Amino acid sequence: MDQEIRICSERISPEEYVDFLKRTDLGSQYPKERFEERIARLVDNASISLVARNGENLAVGVLFGLTDFAYWLYVTDLGVDRRFEGRGIGTRLMKAAHELAGGEKDIAVYLIANEKAVPFYEKLGMKKADDVMQYNHIEWTEFTVE
């Protein structure tokens, strides 16, 4: 398993992303409502789409982000295959996305963190913000991609 991991800016297919979700903790962050349709829109429309692949071309890490390439980056998805955690893949994806968006001197990064992921983001130097507003009236039936 100690293979070279490469990170590429690429569009992952909805089918490959769903397969990836089954191997990560991200599979429980989406609502059940219109799941397949909405995943297809997500993978097609993210401003930043980075995929970490191993030597067998398997997606072992994914980051999606929305950015204006001038001031901010909102990371919507960051996940690593459970079998590849602890190898720096998530850190590399975050750094690559930040650089692609415009770099740390120009770009503020925001995201919503799963409680289990908070220590990871804190190690990256991120802090909890208290100036974020929310408007959320969507249907949301919890489920896990399996």
Secondary structure, DSSP 8 states (H G I E B T S, - for coil): -----EEEE----HHHHHHHHTTSSGGGSSBSTTHHHHHHHHHHH-SEEEEEE-TT--EEEEEEEEE-SSSEEEEEEEEE-GGGTTSSHHHHHHHHHHHHHT-TTT-EEEE---GGGHHHHHHTT----S-----------B----
